[in-house]
Amino acid sequence: MDTKDSNLKQVMLYTDGACSGNPGRGGWAAILLYGEHKKTISGYVPSTTNNRMEMFAVVQGLAQLKERCQVFIYSDSAYIVDAFNKGWIQKWQQNNWKTTDKSEVKNLDLWKDLLQRLEKHDYQFVKVKGHADDEYNNQCDKLATKQSKL
């Protein structure tokens, strides 16, 4: 969904997930930017996967929003960004949450939670290169990695 309603608050949501082992102890982080405001959140999960932590970071970031916003979601996870930008999510739903090889879509609980949260907002997913020169992606990476090692 990319309707660009000019009356909505524009929020930048940066997210990242990390996993020490895959599966293993996981960490996630999100940074929300609105005007001059910045909110940072992070946490851990005792046993998880990297993809789940990437998704959980987006879900938790969106959970911070108390009203409808225009949200730009920045992630280095091709798994998440491509699911939306390449239309995989729509195809999975049309195929009763099955992939093209007829297997169950992994992390279905988080996909459904994410979709429910996105319904409230105008949004756009933006792929950023991980471990590169994006300040907020790097901050999220450090926080998520720290959480995965606590």
Protein Blocks (a to p, Z undefined) as FASTA:
>chain_A
ZZhpakbccdddddddddedjaddddddddddehjbccddddddfbdcfklmmmmmmmmm
mmmpmbdcddddddfbfklmmmmmnommmmmmmnoopafkopacehklmmmmmmmmmmmp
ccddddddehiabfklmmmmmmmmmmmmZZ
